[in-house]
Amino acid sequence: MSTLSTATTAEGTSPDLPAPPSASTTARSSPWRWAGPAARLPWPVALLHLLSLPLLLGSLLTGLRLSIGHGLLPPALDAALPMGRVADWHLLLALAWVLVLFGYLGWRRLRQRNRAAVAGRPVLSRAARWHRHLLVLIWSALVGLIASGAVLYLSLPGLSGRATVILHLSLALALCGLLPLHLLVTAWLRGFSGWWAAFWPRGASRYRRWTQGLALGAALLTAAWAAVPPSWLSTPLRMTAIPTRLAPQLDGATDDQVWALARPVSVQTVHGANSASGVAVTLRAVHDGDTAYFAVTWPDPTRSGVHLPLQKTADGWRVIHEGFDTHDERRWYEDKLALMFSRSHAPAGGSFHYGAKGAARGQHAMHSGLVDVWHWKSLRNPLGTLDDSHFGPAQPRRAGEPRYTAGYRADPAEAGAIVHNWQWFSAERVLPKRLPRSPEQLLPFRELPDPEQPGAQIDWSLSWYQTRPYTAELDVYPVGTLMPSVLIRDGYEGDRASVRAFANWRDGEWTLELARALKAPGEFDLDLHSGLAVWVAVFDHSQTRHSLHVRPLSLVIEP
């Protein structure tokens, strides 16, 4: 890829491009020539070409893989694209692009300042003028890619939605179309030997030293990225110290005096299902030296309390769903929220992978260490705790496992169970485990609420102890009868219940209060300390398609 040069010599030619062939030259020989070495370029220009090739290839392949996860490209391309921590590599390549392009532009600026002023306008052939316009388009695409990528990384409110992702992908594909044109025009102007000359410049000895230095710098940058993540890019989440007597009461409200002392931090999450414009989440945090308290608020016009309801049909019972069989239910599901804590500031703590064991949208697993996950579910966490989980090493698949979750696992529980009311799931028909003791228990569930209708929904669940085992003799319910599929048996005990939680929905907003010891209560938890990376994800009545933000918050525990 050549560069756009605006400075000209007195003869009217660009210093970074050789003079176009004269009319007499083109009359004697074809411009599509293999013989005759083309004039070499300055070494920074050649270095830009050399570095752009691997950066472009790596950015394109990782970006296409991420686009499949966003549903912008067909999953059929999955096997031809890279796997693993693709998001990490895409971000690292973007940083390398910024360093290379700004380094080159800095050299151009210094060169122009140190050169004597020249007079006259360039005299270029028509092909050379078209080439200049082509280079302007190439540079515009590169600048647009960097700008749109920065917007997506920073999760800027109102700008980081699906439209920006589509723009970013479109610019990358446009660049792929412009570069072959660049090669063809270069061959027309300089011959095919101009391709080689673009990588081997004047002052080759100095070029070799710079190339070796940049290779060493790239290796050091990669090592630094892996060992010391760029936490300085994170937004601090300050945890204010409070006296124990001011500890908040967990009631799903922020009217306790202590929350007025905490400093709120807002983060824009994007790309979640049922929230095209994204979800802004506000977090507050305090501690009393032993226990950490969090208050999390986010807008949601609908309090979604329906989770995969059952309906009686002429052939038996069925699960009402629109994607649960592919682990992608986005309509008949309750609201959820997750907090993730990691020692690494890499995207998702380095847990997000594309791989042969994963689906097109990727899965969470760790090669080493763990990510502590606090998973709150509005319907299935009703007894004062949430579902304490973690991302660890990917587990082998188990026979009969309905859904492979790679490294996502719940922390161990000593007791407690919240279960689905069916024996085995089938998209067409299921056999319930239990039936209500009395038909009157189903009266509140006579009609399905509209998941998109603003307002509060009742919780579609039954107590295990108010039901009895299913038998065909007891199944006298008429066709069309609706029944909750969630059976609440007992609250969890043990490590899985180490995070206390209480939530409340009011006037189009969820408020979730959390409490956990600063010291990790189990082997699958992390100590809460300064420097810990924090992410938040919102599930708006969605099973797996949550909103996200790439740049983490960084926990700061004040003394």
C-alpha positions, 0 to 999 in steps of 0.5 A: 500500500503506497502513501499519499504525498502532497509535497512536490518538487520543482519539476512537479513530481512527488518525492515519494513516487517516481515521475510518471512515464513520459509520453515518449516512454509509454510510446516505446514500451508497454506500462505492464512490464516486468523488466527494469527496476522501479525507483525505490521509495524512502525507507519509512514509506517502505516500512509502512508497506511492510508492516501493513501487510501482516496487520491488514491480514490479521485485522481482517481475519479476526474482524470477520470472525467477530462479525460472525458473532454479531450475526453480520456474516454467515456462520458457514465462514466459521471454519476458515477463520481464526479461533481462540482469543480473537477479540484480544488479538483484534484489539492488539492489532488495532493498537499496532495500526495506531502506532504505525500510522501515527508514526508514519504521519509524524515522519511526514510532518517532520520531513515537510517542516525540514524541507525548503519550500517548493514552487509550482503545481505538480504535473501528473498524468491522468493515471497518476491523478487517479492513483492519488484519488485512490490513495485518499480513499485508502487513507480515509478508510484507514482513519474511519476504521480507527475512529469507528473501532475507538468508538466501539472500544469506548462504548460511547453512548448513542454511537456504539450500536449495531450501525457502528459495527456495520460501518466498521465492517463495511470500511474493512471490506471497502479497503479490501476492494481498494487495495487490488486497485492500488496494486494494478495502478502501481503496476501501470505507473511503475511496472510490476517491479514497483511492487518489489520496490515498495518494500525495499527502499533507498537507504536499505541499511538504515531500513534493516536496522529500523525493521529489526528494532520494530520487530523487537518492539512488537515482541515487547509490546505483545509481551507487555500486553499479555503480562501487564494489561493496559489498566490505565485505560480503565474507568475507576470504580471507587469503593468508599469506606464506611462505618459498619453501622452505616451498612445498607439494608439490601432491599432493592432501593438506593435511599440508604444514607450510605449510597449518597456517599458513594461515587456513581460510575456509569458504563454504556453496554451495547449489542444486547438482545432487545436493547438496540440502543444499548443499556446504561448501567450505573454502579456504586460501591462501598465497604466497611472493611469486611464486606463489600456492597454494590448498588447497580441500576439500569433502565428497563421498561418491562419487568420480565418475569416469564421464563419458558412457560408450559402450555397444554396441547392435544398431544400433551405439554409443550414449552413456549419458546422461540430459540431455547432449543438453540440456546438463544431464547430472546422472548420468553425469558426473565431479566438477568444481570451479571458482574464479572471480576478478573485480575486481567484487563484483557477483554472479558478477562481473557475468557472469551474464545472462539473454538471448535467446541464453541458455537458461532458466538463463542464461549467463555473459558480460561486457560489458567486462573478464573473469572468470578461471575455474579449472575443474578436472575430476576425469577430464579434468584428469589431467596436473597442470593444470586447464582455465584459462578465462574469461568474456568478451564473448558470442561469436556463434553458430557453425554446427554448434556443439553447445553455445552458451556465450556468453562462456565460453571456454577460454584459448588452448592451444598443444598438448594435447587431451582429446576425446570418442570420437565423431564427432558426438553424437546422442542415439540413436547415435554413431560412435566415433573410435577403438577399443582396440588390445586387447579386454582394455583394456575389462575394467575397464569391464565394469559401470557403477558406481552414481553415487549409491553412496558410495565411489571409482570408477575413471577411465573414460578411455583413452589416445589412444595405446593406441587405433586409428582406428575401422573397421567391420572392427575393431568386433567387440565384442558387444552390451552392451560398455561403453567410456569416451568420454574419450580423453586425448591430451596435457596442455595447454600454453600459457595454458590450462595456467597453473594447476597442479593435483592432487587426491585423494579420500579418506574422502568428501572431495576435496582439491584443491591449486592453484598459479599465478603472482601475476602474470597469465600471459596476457591472459585471466588476472587478477593475484592482488591484494588486493580481488579477489572470489572465488567457488567452485562445486561440480559433483557429477557434474553437467555445468552445474548447480553449487552457488553462493554470491552473497556473494563472498570477498575476497582479502587478500594479506598482506605 
